[in-house]
Amino acid sequence: MGNSRSKSAEELELGDCMKWTDAQKNDRAFMLKAVKLNGTCLRYAGPDVLADREVVLQALRTGHNFKVTGGGMVHTALQYVKSAELLDDRELIMEAVNADNYGKNPDRIRGKDDSGYVGSGSALEYASDRLKGDREIVITAVKNMGWVFAYASPELKADKEFVKLVVQEAKDNLAQASAELQQDEELLALFAAKFK
């Protein structure tokens, strides 16, 4: 059953992002309201708004900003941010990979339901190289979505102790480790025990 509350004219205007004018796309206050309704509206923002930390954080905090498309691609509001400064902002990236846009529903966080929306670990793809090497950020992302270990730094992929942690989160992660660690007997045994 749908929501019985009818949408206001402002909500309808904010939600119809395909009809926004350039002035609206570049209006910080307008875009802040829009991303409060739907984080993926960030993709229509003008360049200055896309570099605004508060607007980007709001988009990440709003539900429905991570979606799997028909081709299995994961899209996140963060993919539209081009500001190197924001993509290297540890607090912002940690929030992005750790966001729970589903009210603490672990099935939705881990992408196990059929809603099309998935956890936010995919935001790791858009983080700066420096933050892709941040152990806390990467393990948080991997816990939300195991396969994102593919975006971790080469140094973390070659760190045996770290790879032990991520292999326990998702079986595909051993294949993302360094070539040397993919052949490591201890890791292979851990993998075999975990994924019989």
N, C-alpha and C positions, 0 to 999 in steps of 0.2 A: 504494500500500500504506500502511496506517495505521501509527501508532506502536504498537510492540509492548508498550511499557511501560504497565501499567495505572495508572489514576489512584488516588491515595490518597483516603481518606474526606475529608480536609481539602480536597484539590483539587476534589473533587466538590461539597462544600459551598460553597467559594469560587466555583465556576463556575456555581452555580445561583442567580443573582442575583434571579430572580423570587420566590424563597422566603425571602429574607433578612428577618429581623425588623428593626424600627426600631432596636433596640439594636445589631445588627450594622452597619447602615447608618451609625450614628453612632460606631462603634468605630474609632478611627484605626488601630490595629494590624491589625485585621481587614481594613479597606479597603486598607491598604498592601499586604497579601498578595494581596488580590483583584486590584488593578490591576497587580500584577506578573505575573499570569496573563493578564489581558486589560484593556487600557486603557479600553475602553468601559464597563467595570463602574463607572467613575467616575460615570456618570449616575445610579446608584442611591444614591450617597453622601448622607449627611445634610449640612445646610448648613455646619456647622463643619468637616467633613472636606473639603467642596468649597472651603473657603477656606484649606486647609492646603497650603502651597507644596510640601512634600516629596511629598505624596500626588499632587498634580497633576503635578509633574515626573515621578514614576514612571509615571503613566498615559501621559504623552506619550512616554516612553522605551520603553514596552512595545509590541511589535508588535500589529497588528490594532486600532489605535485610529483608523484612517481607513477609511471604507467607503462605497462608492457603493450606494445602495439602488436598488430597481427603477425608481423615478422619476428616477434620475440625480442625486439629491441627494447631496452629500458630507457625511458626518457625521464629526466629530472629537470626541475626548474633551473638548477645550477648550470646546466649545459648552455644556457643563453648568456651567462655572465662572461664578459671578455676582459674584465679588469684583473690584471695580474696581481694587483694588491689584494683584492678580495679573494682570489683563488689561493693566495698564500696566507690568508688570515686563519690562524689555527682554530680560534674559537668558532668562526663561521663554518669552517669545514667539519669540525667535530660535531657541531650542531647538525650539519647536513647529513653526515653518515650515521648519526645516532638518533635522528628524528623519528618519533613515533607519531605518525599522522593518523593513526587508527585507534586511539584511545586504549592503548595497551592490549591490543588483540594480537597475540603472538602468531596466529595463523596468517594474518594479513601482513604483519611485519616481515615474516620470512617468505612471503609470496606463495603460501600454500593454499590460499583460497582461490575462488574462480572470479573474483571481482575485476581482475586485470591490473590491480594496483599491487605494488610490491614494496618491500622494505627499501630503506634509503642508502644502503651500502653502496649502491651504484654511483653515488656522488663522488666516490674516490677517483673515478676516471677523470674528473675535471679539476682535481686538486693540483697544486703546484708540485713539481718534482720533489722539492724539499719535504712537503707534507706526505707524499707517497712513501717516504722513508720514515715517517713518524710511527713508531711501534703502536702507540695507543690508538691513533687514528685508524691505522690499518686493521688492527685486531677488532676494533669496534665495527668497522665496515664489514669485515669478514663474518663476524657474528650475526650481522643483519642479513647478509647475502653472501654466502660462501664463495661463489665464483669470482668475486671482485679482487681476489688475491692476484689475479692477472695484472692489475694496475699498480701493484706494489713496486717499490724500487728494486733494482737488481741486487742491492745489498741485503734487503730483507729476504729476497728469494734465495739468497745464498747463506742465510743465517740458520743453521740447523735447529737451534733451540726454538726460534720463531716458527720455522716450518713445522715443527712438531705440534705447535699450538694450532696452526691453521689447518693442518691435515685433519685434526679432530673435528673441525667445523664442517668440512665438505670434502668428499672424496676426490673431486677434481683438482684440489689444490696441490697435490703432489706433482701433477703434470705441469703446474705453473712454477714450481721451484727450479733452482738452477739445475743444469744437466747433471752435475756431480751429485747433488742431493737426490735427484730422481733415482739414482742407482744405489743410494746409501742403504745398507742392509737393515739398520735399525729402523729407519723410516719406512722401508718396505714392509717390515714385520708389523710396525704400528698400523700401517695402512691395511694390511691383510687382516689383522685382528679387529680393527674397527669396522671394516666393510666386507664381511664374509659373504 
